[in-house]
Amino acid sequence: MSATAARITAVDTFDIRFPTSRELDGSDAMNPGSDAMNPDPDYSAAYVVLRTSHDGPEGHGFTFTIGRGNDVQVAAVDALRPHVLGRPVADLCADPGSLYHDLIGDSQLRWLGPEKGVMHMAIGAVVNAVWDLAAKREGKPLWQLLADAEPEWLVSQIDFRYIADALDPAEALELLRRGKAGAAERTAELLRRGYPAYTTSPGWLGYDDVLGHATIRRGVSPVKVATGEHAQNRVVFKQLLQAGAIDVLQLDSARVGGVNENLAILLLAAKFGVPVCPHAGGVGLCELVQHLSMFDFVALTGTTEDRVIEFVDHLHEHFLDPVVIADGHYRAPTLPGFSAAMHQDSLDTYHYPHGSFWAAEPTPNQEAGA
């Protein structure tokens, strides 16, 4: 079958869990018995592979959880499968927004959100797998695919419902057109130097309290206030910006509905002049979010001033194209795709509960000596 006639033939899902709780990685507990909110996270990924009827690239995507509950997240991704199977690959990659709209518009699954929580994160995993596939078919890393895209096409990928009072399509188009000026020079700078990184492990908790954040910001000024990694969708980010509740916006590449919604959030931040310093860490979040910030630098805001990407040195060895940090900067990915693909050996080892690592673990009855 020709590449132009290829269709999506399978949406394979994997419950991948890493035993990070053994070393308390990502925990806010000082010891296993302490009174902590996240005492024993096993960093996990609800992992998606889109397979096609043509002997070409696959699309890889995932969303991040912390262990138990990953089976719920995988089930949510599975529920989206009928929307994806059989779609023409060329059409899907030419317009990922068409799938995004179909997924967030499924009335019965939407009832479980809407546009927040487990279903929305599942949508993000599937949509990001499409963007990975699209970038691979173009032979570009995702950041470059986005930076090279025509502003009109990028605007067509964004859902402006509920945010047009803060950012309308015409304003978004103007921001993107302005961002094209000097893009070639910034691309060269990015490839030469990379994108600034910062590191932190604690402090990941965040709640849907916009006015509370605004009060805190006024009370602690000139100390800056940052949040966003747990913000559920573009609407909450819009309200945080409209209320003057944050100085720094911390988007999460896997919390919202994928690249399409993250584009909307980046544009909102640019409109309000608020720098974006993404959250990362976990399983593969560094690998994903670097592409979004690099696009923002090359083709939207044109600056890294007051902007950095979080880096946490967890689990990068499981990815085919892991992040590289040099001189405190993320090196720009050059391989095609979204840097989302894991090594097959990692999938085979940490696929829960039958992967080789978990299959060798004693059951609760065995641990109790039963």
C-alpha positions as CSV (number, residue, x, y, z in Angstrom):
1,M,0.0,0.0,0.0
2,S,1.3,3.5,-0.9
3,A,2.1,5.9,1.9
4,T,-0.7,8.3,0.7
5,A,-3.3,5.5,1.1
6,A,-2.1,4.3,4.5
7,R,-4.5,4.2,7.4
8,I,-4.2,3.7,11.2
9,T,-4.6,0.0,11.7
10,A,-3.9,-0.3,15.5
11,V,-3.8,1.8,18.6
12,D,-1.7,-0.2,21.0
13,T,-1.6,0.7,24.7
14,F,0.9,-0.2,27.4
15,D,0.8,0.2,31.2
16,I,4.4,1.1,31.9
17,R,5.5,1.5,35.5
18,F,9.0,2.1,36.9
19,P,9.8,1.2,40.5
20,T,10.9,4.7,41.6
21,S,9.2,4.4,45.0
22,R,12.1,2.2,46.1
23,E,14.4,5.2,46.2
24,L,11.6,7.7,47.0
25,D,12.2,9.5,43.6
26,G,9.6,12.2,43.2
27,S,8.3,11.7,46.7
28,D,7.7,14.4,49.3
29,A,8.4,11.8,52.1
30,M,11.6,12.0,54.1
31,N,11.2,8.3,54.8
32,P,8.7,5.6,53.9
33,G,6.7,6.1,57.1
34,S,6.4,9.9,57.0
35,D,3.1,11.8,56.6
36,A,3.4,12.9,53.0
37,M,0.9,13.6,50.2
38,N,2.8,11.6,47.6
39,P,4.8,9.1,49.7
40,D,5.4,6.3,47.2
41,P,5.1,7.3,43.5
42,D,6.1,4.7,40.9
43,Y,6.6,6.9,37.9
44,S,4.5,5.5,35.1
45,A,3.3,6.1,31.6
46,A,0.1,5.2,29.8
47,Y,1.9,4.6,26.5
48,V,0.4,4.7,23.1
49,V,1.6,3.4,19.7
50,L,-0.2,4.3,16.5
51,R,0.5,1.7,13.8
52,T,-0.3,2.1,10.1
53,S,-0.9,0.0,7.1
54,H,2.2,1.3,5.4
55,D,5.8,0.3,6.2
56,G,6.6,3.7,7.6
57,P,7.0,5.4,11.0
58,E,4.8,4.8,14.0
59,G,3.3,7.5,16.3
60,H,4.3,7.3,19.9
61,G,2.7,9.2,22.8
62,F,2.0,8.9,26.5
63,T,0.7,10.6,29.6
64,F,2.3,10.5,33.0
65,T,0.9,9.0,36.2
66,I,2.5,7.8,39.5
67,G,1.6,4.1,39.7
68,R,-1.7,2.7,40.7
69,G,-4.3,4.3,38.6
70,N,-2.2,3.9,35.5
71,D,-4.6,1.1,34.6
72,V,-7.4,3.6,34.7
73,Q,-5.5,5.9,32.4
74,V,-4.8,3.2,29.9
75,A,-8.5,2.2,29.9
76,A,-9.3,5.9,29.1
77,V,-6.9,5.8,26.1
78,D,-8.5,2.5,25.0
79,A,-11.9,4.1,25.0
80,L,-10.7,6.6,22.4
81,R,-9.6,3.8,19.9
82,P,-12.7,3.9,17.7
83,H,-12.1,7.5,16.8
84,V,-8.6,6.7,15.5
85,L,-8.7,3.3,13.8
86,G,-9.1,3.5,10.0
87,R,-8.3,7.2,9.7
88,P,-6.1,8.0,6.6
89,V,-2.6,8.8,7.9
90,A,-2.0,11.6,5.4
91,D,-5.2,13.4,6.4
92,L,-4.6,12.9,10.1
93,C,-1.1,14.3,9.9
94,A,-2.1,17.2,7.7
95,D,-4.7,18.2,10.3
96,P,-4.2,16.8,13.8
97,G,-6.8,19.3,15.1
98,S,-9.5,17.3,13.3
99,L,-8.9,14.4,15.7
100,Y,-8.5,16.7,18.7
101,H,-11.9,18.1,18.0
102,D,-13.5,14.7,17.6
103,L,-11.9,13.4,20.8
104,I,-12.9,16.3,23.0
105,G,-16.3,16.3,21.3
106,D,-17.4,12.7,22.1
107,S,-20.4,13.6,24.2
108,Q,-20.5,10.5,26.4
109,L,-16.8,10.5,27.1
110,R,-16.8,14.2,27.5
111,W,-19.2,13.8,30.3
112,L,-16.4,12.4,32.4
113,G,-14.4,15.7,32.1
114,P,-15.2,17.8,30.4
115,E,-11.7,18.7,29.2
116,K,-10.0,17.8,32.4
117,G,-8.8,14.8,34.3
118,V,-8.2,11.2,33.1
119,M,-10.1,11.5,29.8
120,H,-8.4,14.8,28.9
121,M,-4.9,13.3,29.7
122,A,-5.8,10.3,27.5
123,I,-6.7,12.6,24.7
124,G,-3.4,14.4,25.1
125,A,-1.5,11.0,24.8
126,V,-3.3,10.1,21.6
127,V,-3.1,13.6,20.0
128,N,0.6,13.8,20.9
129,A,1.1,10.4,19.2
130,V,-0.4,11.9,16.0
131,W,2.0,14.9,16.2
132,D,4.9,12.5,16.7
133,L,3.8,10.6,13.6
134,A,3.3,13.8,11.6
135,A,6.8,15.1,12.5
136,K,8.4,11.8,11.6
137,R,6.7,11.8,8.2
138,E,8.1,15.2,7.6
139,G,11.6,14.2,8.8
140,K,11.7,16.9,11.4
141,P,11.8,17.2,15.2
142,L,8.5,18.5,16.4
143,W,9.8,21.9,17.5
144,Q,11.0,22.4,13.9
145,L,7.8,21.2,12.4
146,L,5.9,23.8,14.4
147,A,8.4,26.5,13.8
148,D,8.4,26.0,10.1
149,A,4.6,25.8,9.8
150,E,2.6,28.6,8.3
151,P,0.9,30.8,11.0
152,E,-2.5,30.3,9.3
153,W,-2.2,26.5,9.7
154,L,-1.1,26.7,13.3
155,V,-4.1,28.9,14.1
156,S,-6.4,26.3,12.5
157,Q,-5.1,23.8,15.0
158,I,-6.3,25.7,18.0
159,D,-9.7,25.6,19.7
160,F,-10.6,29.1,20.6
161,R,-13.9,28.3,22.3
162,Y,-13.9,29.8,25.8
163,I,-10.7,31.7,25.3
164,A,-11.6,34.1,22.5
165,D,-12.4,36.8,25.1
166,A,-8.7,36.8,25.9
167,L,-7.2,35.7,22.6
168,D,-9.0,35.6,19.3
169,P,-7.8,34.0,16.1
170,A,-6.7,37.3,14.5
171,E,-4.5,38.1,17.5
172,A,-3.0,34.6,17.5
173,L,-2.2,35.0,13.8
174,E,-0.5,38.3,14.4
175,L,1.6,36.9,17.2
176,L,2.7,34.0,15.0
177,R,3.4,36.2,12.0
178,R,5.6,38.5,14.2
179,G,7.3,35.4,15.5
180,K,8.5,34.5,12.0
181,A,10.9,37.5,12.0
182,G,14.4,36.3,12.9
183,A,13.3,32.7,13.2
184,A,16.2,31.4,11.1
185,E,18.8,33.1,13.3
186,R,17.1,31.8,16.5
187,T,17.1,28.3,15.0
188,A,20.8,28.5,14.5
189,E,21.3,29.8,18.0
190,L,19.1,27.1,19.4
191,L,21.1,24.4,17.6
192,R,24.4,26.0,18.8
193,R,23.6,26.7,22.4
194,G,20.3,24.9,23.3
195,Y,17.5,26.1,25.7
196,P,18.2,27.1,29.3
197,A,17.3,24.5,31.9
198,Y,16.4,24.6,35.6
199,T,16.0,21.8,38.1
200,T,13.6,21.0,41.0
201,S,12.0,17.9,42.4
202,P,9.6,19.1,45.1
203,G,6.8,21.6,44.8
204,W,4.6,19.9,42.2
205,L,1.3,20.2,43.9
206,G,-1.2,22.6,42.4
207,Y,-5.0,23.3,42.8
208,D,-8.1,24.6,40.2
209,D,-7.9,28.3,43.0
210,V,-7.4,31.3,40.5
211,L,-8.4,34.1,42.9
212,G,-6.4,32.6,45.7
213,H,-3.3,32.7,43.5
214,A,-4.1,36.3,42.6
215,T,-4.3,37.2,46.3
216,I,-1.0,35.4,47.1
217,R,0.7,37.2,44.2
218,R,-0.4,40.6,45.5
219,G,0.6,39.7,49.0
220,V,4.2,38.5,48.2
221,S,5.1,41.0,45.5
222,P,7.8,41.5,44.3
223,V,8.4,37.7,44.8
224,K,7.1,36.0,41.7
225,V,4.4,33.4,41.7
226,A,4.4,30.4,39.3
227,T,1.9,27.6,38.8
228,G,0.2,25.6,36.0
229,E,1.5,22.0,35.9
230,H,-1.9,20.8,37.3
231,A,-4.0,23.3,35.5
232,Q,-6.5,21.2,33.5
233,N,-7.0,23.1,30.3
234,R,-6.6,26.3,28.3
235,V,-9.6,27.9,30.1
236,V,-8.0,27.7,33.5
237,F,-4.8,29.2,32.1
238,K,-6.8,32.0,30.5
239,Q,-8.3,32.8,33.9
240,L,-5.0,32.7,35.7
241,L,-3.7,35.3,33.2
242,Q,-6.8,37.4,33.2
243,A,-6.9,37.6,37.0
244,G,-3.2,38.6,37.2
245,A,-2.6,35.5,39.3
246,I,0.8,34.4,38.1
247,D,4.1,35.8,37.0
248,V,5.3,32.6,35.5
249,L,3.3,30.0,33.6
250,Q,4.2,26.3,34.2
251,L,2.5,24.2,31.5
252,D,2.7,20.4,31.5
253,S,3.1,18.7,28.2
254,A,0.9,15.8,29.2
255,R,-1.8,17.3,31.5
256,V,-3.8,19.1,28.8
257,G,-5.1,17.9,25.4
258,G,-1.8,17.5,23.6
259,V,0.1,19.8,21.3
260,N,-3.0,21.6,20.0
261,E,-4.1,22.8,23.4
262,N,-0.5,23.6,24.5
263,L,-0.3,25.9,21.4
264,A,-3.3,27.8,22.7
265,I,-1.7,28.1,26.1
266,L,1.6,29.4,24.7
267,L,-0.2,32.0,22.6
268,L,-2.2,33.1,25.6
269,A,1.0,33.5,27.6
270,A,2.5,35.5,24.7
271,K,-0.5,37.7,24.5
272,F,-0.3,38.6,28.2
273,G,3.5,38.9,28.2
274,V,3.9,36.1,30.8
275,P,7.0,33.9,30.5
276,V,6.5,30.1,30.2
277,C,8.8,27.9,32.3
278,P,7.4,24.4,31.8
279,H,7.2,21.7,34.3
280,A,9.0,18.5,33.4
281,G,10.5,15.4,35.0
282,G,8.5,12.2,35.6
283,V,8.5,9.8,32.6
284,G,9.4,11.5,29.4
285,L,8.0,15.0,30.3
286,C,11.4,16.6,29.7
287,E,11.5,14.8,26.3
288,L,8.2,16.2,25.2
289,V,8.1,19.7,26.7
290,Q,11.5,20.8,25.2
291,H,9.9,20.9,21.8
292,L,7.1,23.3,22.9
293,S,9.6,25.7,24.5
294,M,11.9,25.6,21.5
295,F,9.0,26.4,19.2
296,D,8.1,29.3,21.5
297,F,11.6,30.6,21.2
298,V,12.1,30.2,17.5
299,A,8.7,31.2,16.1
300,L,6.6,32.9,18.8
301,T,8.2,35.0,21.5
302,G,11.7,35.0,20.1
303,T,13.4,35.1,23.5
304,T,14.6,32.9,26.3
305,E,14.8,35.8,28.8
306,D,13.2,34.8,32.1
307,R,12.4,31.4,30.5
308,V,13.8,28.0,31.4
309,I,12.7,24.4,31.1
310,E,12.6,22.2,34.2
311,F,15.0,19.3,34.1
312,V,14.9,16.3,36.4
313,D,17.3,13.4,35.8
314,H,14.8,10.5,35.9
315,L,14.4,7.6,33.4
316,H,15.8,9.3,30.3
317,E,17.7,6.1,29.5
318,H,14.5,4.4,28.5
319,F,13.9,6.7,25.5
320,L,15.3,6.4,22.0
321,D,16.0,10.1,21.8
322,P,16.6,11.2,25.4
323,V,17.2,14.8,26.4
324,V,20.8,16.0,26.5
325,I,21.9,18.8,28.9
326,A,25.1,20.7,28.2
327,D,26.3,23.8,30.0
328,G,22.9,24.1,31.7
329,H,21.0,24.0,28.4
330,Y,18.7,21.5,26.7
331,R,20.3,20.6,23.4
332,A,17.9,20.9,20.5
333,P,16.6,17.5,19.3
334,T,17.4,16.8,15.7
335,L,15.8,13.4,15.1
336,P,12.3,13.4,13.5
337,G,9.3,13.2,15.9
338,F,8.3,14.2,19.4
339,S,11.1,12.3,21.2
340,A,8.4,10.1,22.7
341,A,9.5,6.6,21.7
342,M,10.7,4.2,24.3
343,H,13.2,1.3,23.8
344,Q,11.4,-2.0,23.2
345,D,13.4,-3.6,25.9
346,S,12.1,-1.0,28.4
347,L,8.5,-1.7,27.3
348,D,9.1,-5.5,27.7
349,T,10.7,-5.1,31.1
350,Y,8.3,-2.6,32.8
351,H,5.0,-3.4,31.2
352,Y,2.7,-3.9,34.2
353,P,1.9,-6.6,35.5
354,H,3.5,-9.1,33.1
355,G,6.8,-7.4,32.1
356,S,9.9,-9.2,33.3
357,F,10.5,-6.8,36.2
358,W,7.0,-6.9,37.6
359,A,6.5,-10.7,36.9
360,A,9.4,-11.4,39.1
361,E,8.0,-9.4,42.0
362,P,6.4,-11.4,44.9
363,T,2.7,-11.1,45.3
364,P,1.2,-9.7,48.5
365,N,0.5,-13.2,49.8
366,Q,4.0,-14.3,49.1
367,E,5.4,-11.3,50.9
368,A,3.3,-12.2,53.9
369,G,4.5,-15.8,53.9
370,A,1.2,-17.2,52.9
